[in-house]
């Protein structure tokens, strides 16, 4: 299985940096075209779920599909 480097970077930023990583993704070319990162959601949901949401969102960056109606951590613009 070949992994897109952009997806790998988004995974690492989200997993290790959470809120800050989401902010970086949203304001660089790492942002998927046509989507915006839910920066506040990463922060609050990661706190409330004791890190579980951050882990799930990080994993979902590997399975991000621009054709899908919904993607965890992203909203259509």
Secondary structure, 3 states (H helix, E strand, C coil): CCCCHHHHHHHHHHHHHCHHHHHHHHCCCCCCCCEEECHHHHHHHHHHCCCHHHHHHHHHCCCCCCCCCCECCEEEC
